[in-house]
Amino acid sequence: MPQITDETTDDALDVHFIGNATVLMRYGELTLLTDPNFLHRGQYAYLGYGLLSRRLTEPAVDIGDLPRLDAVVLSHLHGDHWDRRARRHLDHTVPILTTPHAARRLRTLHGFHRTAGLRTWRGLTLQRGGVQVRVTALPGRHAGRRLLRGLLPPVMGSMLEFGPVRGPARLRLYVSGDTLVYDGLDEIARRFPSADLAVLHLGGTRLPGGFLVTMDGAQGAELARRLDPRLILPVHYGDYTVMRSPLAAFLAEAEAAGLGDRLVPCRHGQRARLTATQGAAPTVS
């Protein structure tokens, strides 16, 4: 079973939780970034239809201090996942793997021409320095009500499979994206029954009228129960004023569901290392 460890190994995935849904990942010479959000505390993210939300936290890394990126995995086009700092300061030649909706807008409106729109269950493989990652788009649903689904941008989850070039996957990382729990997600476990780490977007985000559009603590624990990953990293909580479900709510629900021993204690700004070896105690830095 994969573990979180500070042990030095070539077969390891380093995870740095920058804040909100922004996670920096390194596997060998490959470096990926998810959902780039580098607004500062007090700045406002635009969520569409005149709705703004104020950031309550600082990103652990400034966008100018990022390393060279091989790709960005973008779950959807919302201002707390792709903000104006990302639009202005990210290298426009970096590949962006995202939904077809977001890909069209990023290419035509913002000049990110190496953007790939992945339909559900379709994937793309990136290689560097003898290792590779296969990124597969997975189902997601940003809202429960059909009317709201028409107003919110399409969202995707993703499965990232890391390993040697032309070799088997050694580590599998699931990123939920801003989805709610629904039966369509059960197919993920059937196609990928052995995810090593699930990165869950939580926060219990509520729109005016009280509509829930991201998982709260109970939904996050339910998705973890359904998908049965070996380890769980909660993200996307406490960063914006629209987030109403604190991390503590998810931790309590996960404990009640018997998942407490799978939680990765990696908070904002911390790092963890996921390996395919056994025997190391979980640690973060």
N, C-alpha and C positions, 0 to 999 in steps of 0.2 A: 504493500500500500504506500503511495506517495506520502511524504511527510514535509512539514515546514521546518527548515533547518538552516543554520549558518555554516554548515559544512561546505568546503570547497569541492566542487565537482563540475565536470564538463557537461553532464547531463542534467541541467537544472534550469528552471525558469525563475528569473528574478522579477518580482512584482513590486512596484512602487506606487502606493495609493496617493495620488496628488490631491484629490478632493473631488466632491460631487461624483460624477461617473468617469472621471479622468484617471486612467491607470496606465503607467508606463511598464512595458514588459520587455525583458531581454532573454533570449535563448541563443546561446552561442554568439554569433555575430549579427543575429537578427534583432531588430528593435522595433517594437510596435507601440502605438499610442491609441487609447480608446477615447472617444467622445471629448475632444479638446475644449475645456472650459477654463479660461484663465482670467476671467473678470476678478476684480478685487473686492474686498469687503465694502459694502455700501453701494456698489455699482448695480445697475439694473439689467436683467436679462429680458429680452423681448420674447414672449411666448405666443404671439399672434393675436389678431383681432383686438388690438389695443391693450392686451393684458401684459403687465410687467411684474417682475418679482425681484426683490432686492436680495443680493447675496449677503449672507451672514458670516461667511468664513473666508480665509485667505487660501489661495492655492499654495501647496507646499513648494512648488517650483514655478518660477516665472517662465513664460513662453520663450524668452530669449536664452534661457539656460538649458533648453532641451538638447539632448544629443542628436546626432544624425538619425533620421527615422527611415525605416524601410517601408512603412505604410501606416495609415490611420484607419482604424475600424470605427465607423460612425454609425450608431444605431438609428439615428433619425435627425432631422433638421429642425431642432428647437434651440432657442437662444441660450439654454443652460447646458447644451451638449456641443454646440458649434456656435461660438460667440464672435463678436466683432474683432476681438484680438486674434483669434484663430484665423479669421478671414483675411486680416491684414498682414499677419506676421509669419504664418506658416509658409514653408517653402512650397510654391505652387507646382513644383515638379514631383512632390511626394504623392505616391498612389493613395487614393482614398477608396476604401471598400465600404459600400453603403447601400441603401435602398435605391431602386431605379428613380424614384421621385427626387431624392436628395441629389443623386448623381447628375440628373438633368439640370437642376438648378445651380449646382456648383460649377458645372462646365460652362453653361451659357451666361450666367450672371456674374460669376466670380473668377473665372479664368483658371479653375483647377481642372486641367484637361486630361490628367491621368487618373480620372475617377471612374470606378467600375460600379455599375448598378447590378447588384446580385438579387435575383429572384429567389424566393424561398426554396431551400434544398439545393441551390446551386452554389458552387464554390470556386475558389481561385487559389493557386499555390504560389508562394513566394520562396525564393531560395537565396542564401548567401553563406559563403564560407563553409560549405559542407553540411549545412542544416537547412531545414525548410519548415514552413508552416502552411497548413491547408486551412483556409477560412471558408466556412460554410454558413450561408444565411439560413436562419431558423425562424419559425413563426413567432409573431408577437402581436399584441393587440393593446393599444394605448388607452382604450376606453371600453366600458361594457355596453353602453347604449349606442345603438346604431347611428343615431343622429350625431353624437359626439365623434364617433369614428370618422364620419365624413368631414368634420371640422379640423381634426388633429392630423398631423403628418403621419404617413405610414412609418411603422417602426419594425426593426428586425432584431432578433437575437442573433447570436453567432457562436459557432463552435470552432475553436482554434486548436488544431492538432499539430503538435511540435514533434520533430524527430529528425533523423539523418536523411539526407537526400537519397531518394529511391529506397528508403527503408521504412519500417513500420513506425506508426506514431508511438512516441514514448510518453507524451503527456497531453492530456485533453483538458481544455479550459472552456467552460461555457460562460458566456456573457448574456444575461437575460434581456438587456435593453429595457426600455420603459414599457413593460407589459403588465397587464393584469393576468391573474390565473384564469384559464378557461381550458376546456377539454382538448382543444387543438394542440396544446403544449405537450400532451401525453405522448405524441408521436416522437418527440425528441428522445425520450428514454428508450423507445423501441429501436430507433436508428443509432443512437449513441449510448449504449447501456453502461458505459464505464467512464464517465467524466471524472477527472481527478479533482477539479476545482470548479465550483459554481460561483460566479461573481453576480450577485443579485442586486438589481436596482430597486431600492426601497423608498422610504420617505412618506408614503401615504399622501402624495400630492393631491390637493383638492382645488378644483376650479370654482369660480363663483357659482353659487347654487348648491355647493357641497358635493359635486361630482368627483368621485375618486378616479384618478388616471395613472397612478403608479401604485405598486404593491405596498400595503401597510405591513405591520409585523405579522399578523395572522396569515395574510396571503403569501408573504415571503416564506414562512415556515411550511405552508402547504405545498408550495412549488418545490421546495427542497425535499419534502417527503415524497412527492411524486417522482422526481427525477433521480433521487437517491445518489447524489454525488459523494465522493469520498471526503471532500473538504468544502467549506463554505466561507466565502468572503463577502460580507455585506458592504455595499457602497450606496451613494446617492441618498443620503439622509442628513438632515440638519443644516443643509447648505443654503437653502432659500426659504423665503417667508411662506411660500405655498406648500411647503412640506410640513405635514401635521402629525406624522407618526414617528416618534423618536427611535433611535437605535435600541434603547432599552426595551421597547415593546417587542421588537423582533427577537432579541436575546431571550426574553422570557418565553415567547412562543416556541422558539427553537428548543429550549430546555424542556418545556412541557411535552414536546413531540419526540423527545429522546435523541435530539441532534446536537446537544451541547458539546459533545466531545469532537465534533467536526468543525467547529467554528474557528476560523483563523483570526487571532487577536491583532489585526492590522488596522489601526485607525488612521485618520488623516495624517499624511506626511510620513508614515512608517513604511518599512520594506519587509518583504517576506521572500523566502526562497523555497520553491517547490521542487522536490527531486523525485526520481523514480526509484530511489533506494529506501531501505528500511533502517530502523534502529536509531534515528536521531530524534531528540525531543523537539517539539515545536518551539521556535524562537522567532522574534522579529527584531528589527532595529530601527 
